[in-house]
Amino acid sequence: MKNKGLLLVVSGPSGAGKGTVCKALMEQHPEVCMSVSATTRKPRPGEADGVNYYFLEEEQFRSMIENHEFIEWACFCQNYYGTPRKKVEELLEAGKDVILEIEVQGAIQVKSKFPEAVFIFVMPPSMEELEKRLTGRGTEAPEVVAERLETARWECSNIEKYNYILINDEVSLAAERFAAIIQTEKMRIERNGMWIQENLKK
C-alpha cells in the first residue's frame, strides 16, 4: 500500500518567484502536481476549466463554503478563490505530492486543517533583491511597488509559521532545494509508520 502524498504549502512575497520554482520542480519531478483552485471570476483567453482553475458560479461557490468543501478560500477583487478539499485529498490518497501555492492568510487556514502539511516560504536572497525584482518589472507604478513591499514585510513577519525557508537566488538551484525538502520529509519516522509496522514489528 502506498504512503500518502505530501501536502506542500508554498507562500512568499510577490517577486519571490514561487510559481517559477514550482514549475521547475514539476518539470524534473512529474510525481509532484499543482493543486487547481476554484474561482468565480470569468476565464481569460486561453484558460481551460479544470486546468488553470475550476470556474464556478458564485452560488455554487457559496454552497461549497457552507458545506466546508474548501481547504481555504478568500474573496479578492469581488471574486472568490478557494482550494477544493476533495480533489486535494484524492491526489494525496493516491500517493501524489500536491503543491498549494497560496498567500500567507490561506496558508494559516490550511495549517489549522492539515497540521501535517509541509510549509515552505520562498524568498529572494534579500529584501533589497526583492525590491529590485519588483521595480525591474517596469510594469507597475511606484506606489504599487511600495504597497507590494509593505505587504511583503507583513508576509515575512509570519515566516515562523512555516517549516522551511527556500531562497530563490537561482531557479534551478531553488528547485533542487525544494526536491531535497520533499525527500527529507518522506524519511521522517512519523511518515513511515506502515513500513516500520511491516518490517520491524513482526
PyMOL CGO cylinders between C-alpha atoms (Angstrom):
from pymol import cmd
from pymol.cgo import CYLINDER

trace = [
    CYLINDER, 0.00, 0.00, 0.00, 1.31, 3.45, -0.96, 0.3, 1, 1, 1, 1, 1, 1,
    CYLINDER, 1.31, 3.45, -0.96, 2.17, 6.09, 1.60, 0.3, 1, 1, 1, 1, 1, 1,
    CYLINDER, 2.17, 6.09, 1.60, 0.01, 9.20, 1.35, 0.3, 1, 1, 1, 1, 1, 1,
    CYLINDER, 0.01, 9.20, 1.35, 1.47, 12.04, -0.65, 0.3, 1, 1, 1, 1, 1, 1,
    CYLINDER, 1.47, 12.04, -0.65, 2.77, 15.22, 0.95, 0.3, 1, 1, 1, 1, 1, 1,
    CYLINDER, 2.77, 15.22, 0.95, 0.75, 18.42, 1.01, 0.3, 1, 1, 1, 1, 1, 1,
    CYLINDER, 0.75, 18.42, 1.01, 3.27, 21.16, 0.19, 0.3, 1, 1, 1, 1, 1, 1,
    CYLINDER, 3.27, 21.16, 0.19, 2.09, 24.67, 1.05, 0.3, 1, 1, 1, 1, 1, 1,
    CYLINDER, 2.09, 24.67, 1.05, 4.18, 27.31, -0.75, 0.3, 1, 1, 1, 1, 1, 1,
    CYLINDER, 4.18, 27.31, -0.75, 3.97, 31.01, 0.05, 0.3, 1, 1, 1, 1, 1, 1,
    CYLINDER, 3.97, 31.01, 0.05, 6.17, 34.06, -0.33, 0.3, 1, 1, 1, 1, 1, 1,
    CYLINDER, 6.17, 34.06, -0.33, 6.02, 37.69, -1.39, 0.3, 1, 1, 1, 1, 1, 1,
    CYLINDER, 6.02, 37.69, -1.39, 5.26, 38.87, -4.90, 0.3, 1, 1, 1, 1, 1, 1,
    CYLINDER, 5.26, 38.87, -4.90, 8.53, 38.79, -6.84, 0.3, 1, 1, 1, 1, 1, 1,
    CYLINDER, 8.53, 38.79, -6.84, 9.99, 35.85, -4.92, 0.3, 1, 1, 1, 1, 1, 1,
    CYLINDER, 9.99, 35.85, -4.92, 9.47, 33.54, -7.91, 0.3, 1, 1, 1, 1, 1, 1,
    CYLINDER, 9.47, 33.54, -7.91, 7.22, 30.95, -6.24, 0.3, 1, 1, 1, 1, 1, 1,
    CYLINDER, 7.22, 30.95, -6.24, 5.47, 29.88, -9.42, 0.3, 1, 1, 1, 1, 1, 1,
    CYLINDER, 5.47, 29.88, -9.42, 8.69, 29.67, -11.42, 0.3, 1, 1, 1, 1, 1, 1,
    CYLINDER, 8.69, 29.67, -11.42, 10.36, 27.45, -8.80, 0.3, 1, 1, 1, 1, 1, 1,
    CYLINDER, 10.36, 27.45, -8.80, 7.29, 25.18, -8.56, 0.3, 1, 1, 1, 1, 1, 1,
    CYLINDER, 7.29, 25.18, -8.56, 7.18, 24.82, -12.35, 0.3, 1, 1, 1, 1, 1, 1,
    CYLINDER, 7.18, 24.82, -12.35, 10.90, 23.94, -12.47, 0.3, 1, 1, 1, 1, 1, 1,
    CYLINDER, 10.90, 23.94, -12.47, 10.41, 21.33, -9.73, 0.3, 1, 1, 1, 1, 1, 1,
    CYLINDER, 10.41, 21.33, -9.73, 7.47, 19.68, -11.51, 0.3, 1, 1, 1, 1, 1, 1,
    CYLINDER, 7.47, 19.68, -11.51, 9.39, 19.52, -14.80, 0.3, 1, 1, 1, 1, 1, 1,
    CYLINDER, 9.39, 19.52, -14.80, 12.05, 17.44, -13.04, 0.3, 1, 1, 1, 1, 1, 1,
    CYLINDER, 12.05, 17.44, -13.04, 9.64, 15.53, -10.78, 0.3, 1, 1, 1, 1, 1, 1,
    CYLINDER, 9.64, 15.53, -10.78, 6.36, 14.67, -12.57, 0.3, 1, 1, 1, 1, 1, 1,
    CYLINDER, 6.36, 14.67, -12.57, 5.15, 12.83, -9.46, 0.3, 1, 1, 1, 1, 1, 1,
    CYLINDER, 5.15, 12.83, -9.46, 4.60, 16.27, -7.91, 0.3, 1, 1, 1, 1, 1, 1,
    CYLINDER, 4.60, 16.27, -7.91, 1.47, 18.13, -9.05, 0.3, 1, 1, 1, 1, 1, 1,
    CYLINDER, 1.47, 18.13, -9.05, -0.09, 21.52, -8.51, 0.3, 1, 1, 1, 1, 1, 1,
    CYLINDER, -0.09, 21.52, -8.51, -3.49, 21.87, -6.87, 0.3, 1, 1, 1, 1, 1, 1,
    CYLINDER, -3.49, 21.87, -6.87, -6.07, 23.55, -9.11, 0.3, 1, 1, 1, 1, 1, 1,
    CYLINDER, -6.07, 23.55, -9.11, -8.02, 26.30, -7.37, 0.3, 1, 1, 1, 1, 1, 1,
    CYLINDER, -8.02, 26.30, -7.37, -11.66, 27.22, -7.89, 0.3, 1, 1, 1, 1, 1, 1,
    CYLINDER, -11.66, 27.22, -7.89, -12.77, 30.76, -8.69, 0.3, 1, 1, 1, 1, 1, 1,
    CYLINDER, -12.77, 30.76, -8.69, -15.87, 32.74, -9.56, 0.3, 1, 1, 1, 1, 1, 1,
    CYLINDER, -15.87, 32.74, -9.56, -14.03, 35.01, -11.99, 0.3, 1, 1, 1, 1, 1, 1,
    CYLINDER, -14.03, 35.01, -11.99, -14.58, 34.52, -15.70, 0.3, 1, 1, 1, 1, 1, 1,
    CYLINDER, -14.58, 34.52, -15.70, -11.99, 32.55, -17.72, 0.3, 1, 1, 1, 1, 1, 1,
    CYLINDER, -11.99, 32.55, -17.72, -9.38, 34.61, -19.53, 0.3, 1, 1, 1, 1, 1, 1,
    CYLINDER, -9.38, 34.61, -19.53, -8.47, 33.82, -23.17, 0.3, 1, 1, 1, 1, 1, 1,
    CYLINDER, -8.47, 33.82, -23.17, -6.59, 30.53, -23.34, 0.3, 1, 1, 1, 1, 1, 1,
    CYLINDER, -6.59, 30.53, -23.34, -7.64, 29.34, -19.85, 0.3, 1, 1, 1, 1, 1, 1,
    CYLINDER, -7.64, 29.34, -19.85, -9.31, 25.94, -19.55, 0.3, 1, 1, 1, 1, 1, 1,
    CYLINDER, -9.31, 25.94, -19.55, -11.69, 24.70, -16.86, 0.3, 1, 1, 1, 1, 1, 1,
    CYLINDER, -11.69, 24.70, -16.86, -10.01, 22.13, -14.63, 0.3, 1, 1, 1, 1, 1, 1,
    CYLINDER, -10.01, 22.13, -14.63, -6.54, 23.11, -15.87, 0.3, 1, 1, 1, 1, 1, 1,
    CYLINDER, -6.54, 23.11, -15.87, -5.99, 26.73, -14.85, 0.3, 1, 1, 1, 1, 1, 1,
    CYLINDER, -5.99, 26.73, -14.85, -8.96, 26.93, -12.46, 0.3, 1, 1, 1, 1, 1, 1,
    CYLINDER, -8.96, 26.93, -12.46, -12.30, 25.32, -11.79, 0.3, 1, 1, 1, 1, 1, 1,
    CYLINDER, -12.30, 25.32, -11.79, -14.60, 28.13, -12.97, 0.3, 1, 1, 1, 1, 1, 1,
    CYLINDER, -14.60, 28.13, -12.97, -17.72, 28.22, -10.78, 0.3, 1, 1, 1, 1, 1, 1,
    CYLINDER, -17.72, 28.22, -10.78, -20.80, 30.38, -10.46, 0.3, 1, 1, 1, 1, 1, 1,
    CYLINDER, -20.80, 30.38, -10.46, -20.93, 32.39, -7.23, 0.3, 1, 1, 1, 1, 1, 1,
    CYLINDER, -20.93, 32.39, -7.23, -23.98, 30.47, -5.96, 0.3, 1, 1, 1, 1, 1, 1,
    CYLINDER, -23.98, 30.47, -5.96, -22.13, 27.17, -6.36, 0.3, 1, 1, 1, 1, 1, 1,
    CYLINDER, -22.13, 27.17, -6.36, -19.01, 28.56, -4.66, 0.3, 1, 1, 1, 1, 1, 1,
    CYLINDER, -19.01, 28.56, -4.66, -21.05, 29.86, -1.70, 0.3, 1, 1, 1, 1, 1, 1,
    CYLINDER, -21.05, 29.86, -1.70, -22.75, 26.48, -1.38, 0.3, 1, 1, 1, 1, 1, 1,
    CYLINDER, -22.75, 26.48, -1.38, -19.34, 24.80, -1.22, 0.3, 1, 1, 1, 1, 1, 1,
    CYLINDER, -19.34, 24.80, -1.22, -18.26, 27.24, 1.52, 0.3, 1, 1, 1, 1, 1, 1,
    CYLINDER, -18.26, 27.24, 1.52, -21.36, 26.33, 3.56, 0.3, 1, 1, 1, 1, 1, 1,
    CYLINDER, -21.36, 26.33, 3.56, -20.62, 22.63, 3.09, 0.3, 1, 1, 1, 1, 1, 1,
    CYLINDER, -20.62, 22.63, 3.09, -16.98, 23.05, 4.20, 0.3, 1, 1, 1, 1, 1, 1,
    CYLINDER, -16.98, 23.05, 4.20, -15.72, 21.83, 0.83, 0.3, 1, 1, 1, 1, 1, 1,
    CYLINDER, -15.72, 21.83, 0.83, -12.71, 24.16, 0.69, 0.3, 1, 1, 1, 1, 1, 1,
    CYLINDER, -12.71, 24.16, 0.69, -9.39, 23.75, 2.47, 0.3, 1, 1, 1, 1, 1, 1,
    CYLINDER, -9.39, 23.75, 2.47, -9.11, 27.54, 2.31, 0.3, 1, 1, 1, 1, 1, 1,
    CYLINDER, -9.11, 27.54, 2.31, -10.91, 30.33, 0.50, 0.3, 1, 1, 1, 1, 1, 1,
    CYLINDER, -10.91, 30.33, 0.50, -10.85, 34.11, 0.18, 0.3, 1, 1, 1, 1, 1, 1,
    CYLINDER, -10.85, 34.11, 0.18, -12.60, 36.95, -1.66, 0.3, 1, 1, 1, 1, 1, 1,
    CYLINDER, -12.60, 36.95, -1.66, -10.29, 39.14, -3.75, 0.3, 1, 1, 1, 1, 1, 1,
    CYLINDER, -10.29, 39.14, -3.75, -11.33, 41.96, -6.10, 0.3, 1, 1, 1, 1, 1, 1,
    CYLINDER, -11.33, 41.96, -6.10, -15.00, 40.87, -5.86, 0.3, 1, 1, 1, 1, 1, 1,
    CYLINDER, -15.00, 40.87, -5.86, -14.22, 37.31, -6.91, 0.3, 1, 1, 1, 1, 1, 1,
    CYLINDER, -14.22, 37.31, -6.91, -13.97, 34.19, -4.76, 0.3, 1, 1, 1, 1, 1, 1,
    CYLINDER, -13.97, 34.19, -4.76, -10.93, 31.89, -4.82, 0.3, 1, 1, 1, 1, 1, 1,
    CYLINDER, -10.93, 31.89, -4.82, -10.52, 28.60, -2.96, 0.3, 1, 1, 1, 1, 1, 1,
    CYLINDER, -10.52, 28.60, -2.96, -8.85, 25.18, -2.82, 0.3, 1, 1, 1, 1, 1, 1,
    CYLINDER, -8.85, 25.18, -2.82, -11.35, 22.30, -3.20, 0.3, 1, 1, 1, 1, 1, 1,
    CYLINDER, -11.35, 22.30, -3.20, -10.75, 19.78, -0.42, 0.3, 1, 1, 1, 1, 1, 1,
    CYLINDER, -10.75, 19.78, -0.42, -11.98, 16.65, -2.27, 0.3, 1, 1, 1, 1, 1, 1,
    CYLINDER, -11.98, 16.65, -2.27, -9.59, 16.95, -5.23, 0.3, 1, 1, 1, 1, 1, 1,
    CYLINDER, -9.59, 16.95, -5.23, -6.56, 17.50, -2.98, 0.3, 1, 1, 1, 1, 1, 1,
    CYLINDER, -6.56, 17.50, -2.98, -7.45, 14.60, -0.69, 0.3, 1, 1, 1, 1, 1, 1,
    CYLINDER, -7.45, 14.60, -0.69, -7.92, 12.25, -3.68, 0.3, 1, 1, 1, 1, 1, 1,
    CYLINDER, -7.92, 12.25, -3.68, -4.45, 13.11, -5.00, 0.3, 1, 1, 1, 1, 1, 1,
    CYLINDER, -4.45, 13.11, -5.00, -2.84, 12.68, -1.57, 0.3, 1, 1, 1, 1, 1, 1,
    CYLINDER, -2.84, 12.68, -1.57, -4.53, 9.29, -1.07, 0.3, 1, 1, 1, 1, 1, 1,
    CYLINDER, -4.53, 9.29, -1.07, -3.18, 8.23, -4.49, 0.3, 1, 1, 1, 1, 1, 1,
    CYLINDER, -3.18, 8.23, -4.49, 0.34, 8.95, -3.22, 0.3, 1, 1, 1, 1, 1, 1,
    CYLINDER, 0.34, 8.95, -3.22, 0.80, 12.19, -5.17, 0.3, 1, 1, 1, 1, 1, 1,
    CYLINDER, 0.80, 12.19, -5.17, 2.67, 15.12, -3.64, 0.3, 1, 1, 1, 1, 1, 1,
    CYLINDER, 2.67, 15.12, -3.64, 0.47, 18.21, -4.04, 0.3, 1, 1, 1, 1, 1, 1,
    CYLINDER, 0.47, 18.21, -4.04, 1.61, 21.84, -4.11, 0.3, 1, 1, 1, 1, 1, 1,
    CYLINDER, 1.61, 21.84, -4.11, -0.69, 24.57, -2.84, 0.3, 1, 1, 1, 1, 1, 1,
    CYLINDER, -0.69, 24.57, -2.84, 0.75, 27.90, -3.95, 0.3, 1, 1, 1, 1, 1, 1,
    CYLINDER, 0.75, 27.90, -3.95, -1.19, 30.33, -1.78, 0.3, 1, 1, 1, 1, 1, 1,
    CYLINDER, -1.19, 30.33, -1.78, -0.75, 33.54, 0.19, 0.3, 1, 1, 1, 1, 1, 1,
    CYLINDER, -0.75, 33.54, 0.19, 0.04, 33.63, 3.90, 0.3, 1, 1, 1, 1, 1, 1,
    CYLINDER, 0.04, 33.63, 3.90, -3.55, 34.05, 5.17, 0.3, 1, 1, 1, 1, 1, 1,
    CYLINDER, -3.55, 34.05, 5.17, -4.64, 31.00, 3.18, 0.3, 1, 1, 1, 1, 1, 1,
    CYLINDER, -4.64, 31.00, 3.18, -1.66, 29.02, 4.47, 0.3, 1, 1, 1, 1, 1, 1,
    CYLINDER, -1.66, 29.02, 4.47, -2.69, 29.77, 8.05, 0.3, 1, 1, 1, 1, 1, 1,
    CYLINDER, -2.69, 29.77, 8.05, -6.17, 28.39, 7.26, 0.3, 1, 1, 1, 1, 1, 1,
    CYLINDER, -6.17, 28.39, 7.26, -4.59, 25.23, 5.80, 0.3, 1, 1, 1, 1, 1, 1,
    CYLINDER, -4.59, 25.23, 5.80, -2.39, 24.74, 8.86, 0.3, 1, 1, 1, 1, 1, 1,
    CYLINDER, -2.39, 24.74, 8.86, -5.42, 24.54, 11.13, 0.3, 1, 1, 1, 1, 1, 1,
    CYLINDER, -5.42, 24.54, 11.13, -6.89, 21.73, 8.97, 0.3, 1, 1, 1, 1, 1, 1,
    CYLINDER, -6.89, 21.73, 8.97, -3.72, 19.94, 7.78, 0.3, 1, 1, 1, 1, 1, 1,
    CYLINDER, -3.72, 19.94, 7.78, -1.10, 20.38, 10.50, 0.3, 1, 1, 1, 1, 1, 1,
    CYLINDER, -1.10, 20.38, 10.50, 0.92, 17.56, 8.92, 0.3, 1, 1, 1, 1, 1, 1,
    CYLINDER, 0.92, 17.56, 8.92, 1.43, 19.61, 5.73, 0.3, 1, 1, 1, 1, 1, 1,
    CYLINDER, 1.43, 19.61, 5.73, 4.88, 20.93, 4.85, 0.3, 1, 1, 1, 1, 1, 1,
    CYLINDER, 4.88, 20.93, 4.85, 5.00, 24.74, 4.84, 0.3, 1, 1, 1, 1, 1, 1,
    CYLINDER, 5.00, 24.74, 4.84, 7.64, 26.39, 2.64, 0.3, 1, 1, 1, 1, 1, 1,
    CYLINDER, 7.64, 26.39, 2.64, 8.32, 30.13, 2.44, 0.3, 1, 1, 1, 1, 1, 1,
    CYLINDER, 8.32, 30.13, 2.44, 10.04, 31.27, -0.77, 0.3, 1, 1, 1, 1, 1, 1,
    CYLINDER, 10.04, 31.27, -0.77, 12.28, 34.35, -0.62, 0.3, 1, 1, 1, 1, 1, 1,
    CYLINDER, 12.28, 34.35, -0.62, 14.83, 36.09, -2.81, 0.3, 1, 1, 1, 1, 1, 1,
    CYLINDER, 14.83, 36.09, -2.81, 18.32, 36.42, -1.27, 0.3, 1, 1, 1, 1, 1, 1,
    CYLINDER, 18.32, 36.42, -1.27, 17.42, 39.76, 0.40, 0.3, 1, 1, 1, 1, 1, 1,
    CYLINDER, 17.42, 39.76, 0.40, 14.71, 42.41, 0.71, 0.3, 1, 1, 1, 1, 1, 1,
    CYLINDER, 14.71, 42.41, 0.71, 16.93, 44.63, -1.47, 0.3, 1, 1, 1, 1, 1, 1,
    CYLINDER, 16.93, 44.63, -1.47, 16.80, 41.98, -4.20, 0.3, 1, 1, 1, 1, 1, 1,
    CYLINDER, 16.80, 41.98, -4.20, 13.02, 41.72, -3.81, 0.3, 1, 1, 1, 1, 1, 1,
    CYLINDER, 13.02, 41.72, -3.81, 12.67, 45.49, -4.31, 0.3, 1, 1, 1, 1, 1, 1,
    CYLINDER, 12.67, 45.49, -4.31, 14.96, 45.27, -7.34, 0.3, 1, 1, 1, 1, 1, 1,
    CYLINDER, 14.96, 45.27, -7.34, 12.84, 42.48, -8.86, 0.3, 1, 1, 1, 1, 1, 1,
    CYLINDER, 12.84, 42.48, -8.86, 9.59, 44.40, -8.32, 0.3, 1, 1, 1, 1, 1, 1,
    CYLINDER, 9.59, 44.40, -8.32, 10.89, 47.69, -9.71, 0.3, 1, 1, 1, 1, 1, 1,
    CYLINDER, 10.89, 47.69, -9.71, 12.74, 45.87, -12.52, 0.3, 1, 1, 1, 1, 1, 1,
    CYLINDER, 12.74, 45.87, -12.52, 9.45, 44.66, -13.98, 0.3, 1, 1, 1, 1, 1, 1,
    CYLINDER, 9.45, 44.66, -13.98, 8.71, 48.21, -15.06, 0.3, 1, 1, 1, 1, 1, 1,
    CYLINDER, 8.71, 48.21, -15.06, 5.02, 47.37, -15.31, 0.3, 1, 1, 1, 1, 1, 1,
    CYLINDER, 5.02, 47.37, -15.31, 3.77, 48.89, -12.06, 0.3, 1, 1, 1, 1, 1, 1,
    CYLINDER, 3.77, 48.89, -12.06, 3.57, 52.41, -10.67, 0.3, 1, 1, 1, 1, 1, 1,
    CYLINDER, 3.57, 52.41, -10.67, 5.92, 53.32, -7.76, 0.3, 1, 1, 1, 1, 1, 1,
    CYLINDER, 5.92, 53.32, -7.76, 3.02, 53.41, -5.30, 0.3, 1, 1, 1, 1, 1, 1,
    CYLINDER, 3.02, 53.41, -5.30, 2.02, 49.86, -6.32, 0.3, 1, 1, 1, 1, 1, 1,
    CYLINDER, 2.02, 49.86, -6.32, 5.60, 48.66, -5.79, 0.3, 1, 1, 1, 1, 1, 1,
    CYLINDER, 5.60, 48.66, -5.79, 5.66, 50.38, -2.38, 0.3, 1, 1, 1, 1, 1, 1,
    CYLINDER, 5.66, 50.38, -2.38, 2.38, 48.65, -1.45, 0.3, 1, 1, 1, 1, 1, 1,
    CYLINDER, 2.38, 48.65, -1.45, 3.76, 45.26, -2.54, 0.3, 1, 1, 1, 1, 1, 1,
    CYLINDER, 3.76, 45.26, -2.54, 6.88, 45.80, -0.44, 0.3, 1, 1, 1, 1, 1, 1,
    CYLINDER, 6.88, 45.80, -0.44, 4.77, 46.69, 2.59, 0.3, 1, 1, 1, 1, 1, 1,
    CYLINDER, 4.77, 46.69, 2.59, 2.72, 43.52, 2.05, 0.3, 1, 1, 1, 1, 1, 1,
    CYLINDER, 2.72, 43.52, 2.05, 5.97, 41.54, 1.69, 0.3, 1, 1, 1, 1, 1, 1,
    CYLINDER, 5.97, 41.54, 1.69, 7.19, 42.82, 5.07, 0.3, 1, 1, 1, 1, 1, 1,
    CYLINDER, 7.19, 42.82, 5.07, 3.93, 41.68, 6.68, 0.3, 1, 1, 1, 1, 1, 1,
    CYLINDER, 3.93, 41.68, 6.68, 4.20, 38.28, 4.97, 0.3, 1, 1, 1, 1, 1, 1,
    CYLINDER, 4.20, 38.28, 4.97, 7.80, 37.91, 6.17, 0.3, 1, 1, 1, 1, 1, 1,
    CYLINDER, 7.80, 37.91, 6.17, 6.69, 38.66, 9.73, 0.3, 1, 1, 1, 1, 1, 1,
    CYLINDER, 6.69, 38.66, 9.73, 4.74, 35.36, 9.60, 0.3, 1, 1, 1, 1, 1, 1,
    CYLINDER, 4.74, 35.36, 9.60, 7.70, 33.26, 8.46, 0.3, 1, 1, 1, 1, 1, 1,
    CYLINDER, 7.70, 33.26, 8.46, 7.92, 31.37, 11.77, 0.3, 1, 1, 1, 1, 1, 1,
    CYLINDER, 7.92, 31.37, 11.77, 4.60, 29.69, 10.93, 0.3, 1, 1, 1, 1, 1, 1,
    CYLINDER, 4.60, 29.69, 10.93, 6.47, 27.80, 8.16, 0.3, 1, 1, 1, 1, 1, 1,
    CYLINDER, 6.47, 27.80, 8.16, 8.79, 24.78, 8.33, 0.3, 1, 1, 1, 1, 1, 1,
    CYLINDER, 8.79, 24.78, 8.33, 11.34, 25.82, 5.70, 0.3, 1, 1, 1, 1, 1, 1,
    CYLINDER, 11.34, 25.82, 5.70, 12.71, 28.94, 4.05, 0.3, 1, 1, 1, 1, 1, 1,
    CYLINDER, 12.71, 28.94, 4.05, 13.59, 28.39, 0.39, 0.3, 1, 1, 1, 1, 1, 1,
    CYLINDER, 13.59, 28.39, 0.39, 15.96, 31.02, -1.02, 0.3, 1, 1, 1, 1, 1, 1,
    CYLINDER, 15.96, 31.02, -1.02, 15.40, 31.59, -4.73, 0.3, 1, 1, 1, 1, 1, 1,
    CYLINDER, 15.40, 31.59, -4.73, 18.73, 33.01, -5.88, 0.3, 1, 1, 1, 1, 1, 1,
    CYLINDER, 18.73, 33.01, -5.88, 18.77, 30.82, -9.00, 0.3, 1, 1, 1, 1, 1, 1,
    CYLINDER, 18.77, 30.82, -9.00, 15.68, 28.91, -10.13, 0.3, 1, 1, 1, 1, 1, 1,
    CYLINDER, 15.68, 28.91, -10.13, 17.40, 25.58, -10.90, 0.3, 1, 1, 1, 1, 1, 1,
    CYLINDER, 17.40, 25.58, -10.90, 19.15, 25.56, -7.51, 0.3, 1, 1, 1, 1, 1, 1,
    CYLINDER, 19.15, 25.56, -7.51, 15.95, 26.53, -5.68, 0.3, 1, 1, 1, 1, 1, 1,
    CYLINDER, 15.95, 26.53, -5.68, 14.10, 23.67, -7.42, 0.3, 1, 1, 1, 1, 1, 1,
    CYLINDER, 14.10, 23.67, -7.42, 16.84, 21.25, -6.28, 0.3, 1, 1, 1, 1, 1, 1,
    CYLINDER, 16.84, 21.25, -6.28, 16.49, 22.50, -2.71, 0.3, 1, 1, 1, 1, 1, 1,
    CYLINDER, 16.49, 22.50, -2.71, 12.72, 22.07, -2.95, 0.3, 1, 1, 1, 1, 1, 1,
    CYLINDER, 12.72, 22.07, -2.95, 13.21, 18.45, -4.09, 0.3, 1, 1, 1, 1, 1, 1,
    CYLINDER, 13.21, 18.45, -4.09, 15.60, 17.90, -1.15, 0.3, 1, 1, 1, 1, 1, 1,
    CYLINDER, 15.60, 17.90, -1.15, 12.95, 19.18, 1.29, 0.3, 1, 1, 1, 1, 1, 1,
    CYLINDER, 12.95, 19.18, 1.29, 10.44, 16.67, -0.13, 0.3, 1, 1, 1, 1, 1, 1,
    CYLINDER, 10.44, 16.67, -0.13, 12.91, 13.79, 0.20, 0.3, 1, 1, 1, 1, 1, 1,
    CYLINDER, 12.91, 13.79, 0.20, 13.81, 14.80, 3.76, 0.3, 1, 1, 1, 1, 1, 1,
    CYLINDER, 13.81, 14.80, 3.76, 10.15, 14.93, 4.77, 0.3, 1, 1, 1, 1, 1, 1,
    CYLINDER, 10.15, 14.93, 4.77, 9.49, 11.48, 3.29, 0.3, 1, 1, 1, 1, 1, 1,
    CYLINDER, 9.49, 11.48, 3.29, 12.19, 9.99, 5.53, 0.3, 1, 1, 1, 1, 1, 1,
    CYLINDER, 12.19, 9.99, 5.53, 10.64, 11.29, 8.75, 0.3, 1, 1, 1, 1, 1, 1,
    CYLINDER, 10.64, 11.29, 8.75, 9.80, 8.48, 11.19, 0.3, 1, 1, 1, 1, 1, 1,
    CYLINDER, 9.80, 8.48, 11.19, 6.20, 9.62, 11.66, 0.3, 1, 1, 1, 1, 1, 1,
    CYLINDER, 6.20, 9.62, 11.66, 5.56, 9.36, 7.90, 0.3, 1, 1, 1, 1, 1, 1,
    CYLINDER, 5.56, 9.36, 7.90, 6.81, 5.77, 7.74, 0.3, 1, 1, 1, 1, 1, 1,
    CYLINDER, 6.81, 5.77, 7.74, 4.66, 4.05, 10.32, 0.3, 1, 1, 1, 1, 1, 1,
    CYLINDER, 4.66, 4.05, 10.32, 3.37, 1.48, 7.82, 0.3, 1, 1, 1, 1, 1, 1,
    CYLINDER, 3.37, 1.48, 7.82, 6.88, 0.40, 6.76, 0.3, 1, 1, 1, 1, 1, 1,
    CYLINDER, 6.88, 0.40, 6.76, 8.00, 0.21, 10.40, 0.3, 1, 1, 1, 1, 1, 1,
    CYLINDER, 8.00, 0.21, 10.40, 4.95, -1.88, 11.31, 0.3, 1, 1, 1, 1, 1, 1,
    CYLINDER, 4.95, -1.88, 11.31, 5.51, -4.29, 8.43, 0.3, 1, 1, 1, 1, 1, 1,
    CYLINDER, 5.51, -4.29, 8.43, 9.28, -4.66, 8.77, 0.3, 1, 1, 1, 1, 1, 1,
    CYLINDER, 9.28, -4.66, 8.77, 10.29, -4.02, 12.36, 0.3, 1, 1, 1, 1, 1, 1,
    CYLINDER, 10.29, -4.02, 12.36, 7.35, -5.09, 14.48, 0.3, 1, 1, 1, 1, 1, 1,
    CYLINDER, 7.35, -5.09, 14.48, 6.67, -8.62, 13.23, 0.3, 1, 1, 1, 1, 1, 1,
]
cmd.load_cgo(trace, "trace")
